[in-house]
Amino acid sequence: MRILVTGADGQLGAALRPQLEPRHDIVWTDRDDLDVRDLAGVRAGLLAQRPEMILHLAAWTQVDACEQHPDRAYEVNALGTRYVALAAREIGARVLLVSTDYVFDGELGRPYREYDNPAPLNVYGWSKLNAERILAALVPEHIIVRTSGLFGSGGANFPEAILRAAAGEGRLRVVDDQVCRPTYAPHLAEALAAIVAAPQPGSYHVASAGETSWCAFAREILSAAGGDPKRVEPVSSAAWGRPARRPRQSVLDTHAFEMTCGHALPHWREGLGDFLRQREA
């Protein structure tokens, strides 16, 4: 299958390469190759390449920065998806969009299923929810994959931030009242490859097994890296004081993916171990 990947220079794009390249004809693009904010450029690029499927990874994912610059967040995440969807419809291509658990408000009291009503708390979540709705309206053969807490080699992520902070002195303040399923990028990439191999339109929640708070995750990171987990000090979201609100319980229910593809993702601890070994290497 001929596949075009947007935003291929991020950590998920890097993880996808070994999963897709042996099996498919891949066109890898980053912002320099295909700026999703440019409708004419997107249309010209897709018409020239004529992929059968587009994996739309390009997004602005810095949650607090999105809150402070909402126009840019919507331009990249929502309008960028609209431009990709319009061009995809013109050439008859399927589109797979990677979205986020932040489309939910975290107040449901149980893991979120695909059909639960979204209610974002921040600009980033709203921009991604608009991207989902735009894609569903424009491309019947679409796939939406929501994930959470993505981490992997080659990009900014939570474990890397904790390890860098731990290189300094003192205690590390980390929120303990936000819970999700941290997801290792290579495990998500393997799941996306399985979805691509037998594409079935619809929405899927895909995340590593196991749920945890960011505080507990930080302690596990330090412990696994040979550091002192007691340096991590729990703090409430209110005391943390970031520009964007986050959901308290954005755990995703992944049964639909597991029934469709026949397997669950490994536990996030397994992904953390792989991440640390790659980082050390």
N, C-alpha and C positions, 0 to 999 in steps of 0.2 A: 504494500500500500504506500502511496505517496502522501507524506505527512509534512505539514509545515508547523513549526513550533515558534510561537512568539515568546519574547522574554527569556530566551534560552541561556542567557548569561548568568542567571541566578542559581541558587543551590539546588532547586528542583530540576532545572534544565540540565545541570551537570550530572545529576543522579540519573536522569532519563537516558543519557547517551548510551551506556552499555546495555540498557534494556531494549532500546528501539533500533539502534544501528544494525545489528546483525539480521534483523527481520524485515526492515522496511527501508524505503527510499525517503530519507529525511532531509528537509531543508531547515536548518537552524538559523533563526534570526534574533538579533537583539535590537536595541533602539536605533543604533546606527544603520542597521539594514532595513528596519521596518518600524517606523515611529507610529504607534497606534493612534496618536493624536491627529494624524494627517490623513484625512479620508482619501484624497486623491492618491497619496503614496501607498496607502494600504490597498486600494483597489488595483493600482498598477502592479504592485508586487504579487498579489494573489492571482491576477489575470496572467501574469508572466509565468508563475510557477504551477498553477492549476493543481493544487493538492486535492486529494480526495477527503482528507480530514485535516482540521486545524486544531492543535492543542494550544489553547490561549492561556498562557502563563503570565503574560505581561501585565503588571499591576504595580500600583504604589501601595506598599504594605506597611509603611511607617505610621502606626495608628495615631500617635500624638501629633505628628506633622500633618497628617490628613485633617485632624481636628482644627489645626491652626490655619490651614490653607485649603478650605473646602472646595474652592473652584478648581484647583489643580487635581484634587482627589477625584472629583466627578469627571474632569476632562480625561484623565488617564483610565480610571476604572470603569466608568459608565459609558462615556462617549467613545472611548477606545474600543470597548466591546461592541458598541453599536456599529462602528465602522467595519470591524472585522466581520460582524454578522451580516451586514449589507453586502459586502464583497463575497462572503461565503455563499450567500443565497444566490448571487449572480452566477457563480460557477458550479453550484450544486454540491458544495462540500459540507460534510458534517463539521460541527464545532464542539469541542470539549472545553468547558470553562472550569478552572480551578477557583473555588470560592472558599468561604470561611465560616467557622462557628460563630463569628461575631455578627451574623445576621440575626441572632437570637438575643433575648435580654437576660437569659440565665435565671428566670424566675419560675420555671415550669415545675421543678421539683423531681424531675426524672430525666434520663437521657433524651435528647431531641431526636425525633424521627423526621424523615424527609418531608412528611406532610404537615408537621407542626407549623403554626403561624409564626413567621418571622416578626421581630420587633427590635431592630437595632438600637443600641444606646449611643452610638457614636457615628461620626461622619464616614469613617472607613467602612463600617458595617452597612450603612445606607448606600454608599457608592457601590459596594459589591452586590447588595440586594437589587439595586437598579440594573446592574450588569446582568444578573440572572433573569430578571423580567424582560429586559430588552432582547436577550438571546432567545428566550422561550417564544417571544412574540414574532421574531423574524426568521428563525431557523427551526422548522419542525424536527429535523434529525439532529437534535442537540443533546448533549450530556452535561450535567452539572455535578461536579464533585466538590463537596464541602469537606474541609479538613481543619485541623487545629494545631497550634503550637509547633509549627514546622521548624525542624532544625537539621542541619547537615553541613558538610564541608563546603567551603568556598563562598560563604555569605554571612551577613549579620544574623545572629540567632541567640537564643537565651543561654544555652550552655557556654558559648564563646564569651558572651558578656560576663557571665558569672566567673569564669576562669580568669578573664582579664582583670576583673575587679579584685579577685582573690590574690592576685600578684602584689597588691598593695597592702597597706596596713589596716588594722581595725576590723570592725564587724560589718557585715553585709545585710542591709535591710531589704527584705523581700516580702511581698504580699502573701498572706496565708488564707485569704478569704475569696480567692478565685481558683476554680477547679476546672480542668479540661483534660484532654487526652493528648499529651505531647507526641508528635509524630515525626519519625525519622525519615528524612527525604528519600533515601534509597528504598525504604519499605513502601512509601507512597508511590515512588516511580515504578516499582514492580507491580503494584496494584493498577496503576494507570495503563501499563503495558497489557495487563490482562483484560482491562476494559476495552482497549483499542483492538485487541485481537478478535473480540466478539462483541462489537458495539451494540448496545441496546439503549435506545433513547430514554432519558429520564434523569432523575436526581439520585445521587448516592452520597451517603456519609461514609468517609474513609479515614480512619485514624488508627494509630497504634493501639494495641491492647493496653488496658490499665489506665486509671484516672488518678490524678494527683493535683495538689495545689502547687503554685509556683514556689512557695517556700520549701515544701517537701522535696520538690524537684531539685532546687538549688542545693539542698543538703546532700541529696543523692549524688549530684554532680561532683561536689567537693570530696565526698567519701570515696567515690569510684576513682577520682584522680589522685588519691593519696593525701588529700587535704583534711582540714578539721571542719566537719559539718556544724560544729557548735558555733562557728563564726557567723552563721546565718541567723539573723534576728527577725522573727515574724513581725509584720506590721499590717495594719488594716488598709484597705483601699482608700479610705477617707484620709488617713494619715499620710499615705503615700503621695497624694496630691498631684497626680498627673493630669494633663489637660483633657484627655478623653476618658470617659467612663468605660469600664469593662464589665461584661456579664460575670455574675458570681459562679454560676454552675452551667458552663457551656459544653458539657459532656455530650458527645454525639453517639447515637445508637447506630451501629454499623451492620445490623443484621441483613439489610437489603443487599448490600455489597457482598456479604459473606454467602448468602443464598445464591446470588447471581454468579459469583466467581469461584465458589466452593472452598474458600479458605479465609481465615482472619489474618490480619497483620500481626507480626510478632509484638511482644511487649516493648514498651518504650525503654525499659532497662536494657534490653538486648540492643536496641538502637543506640543508646547512650554508650554502651561498651564499644560498639563498632566506631562510633564517632570519636571517642577518646583514643582508640588505637590508631585511627587514620590521622588524628591530630598529632599524636606522638611521632608517627612515621614521617 
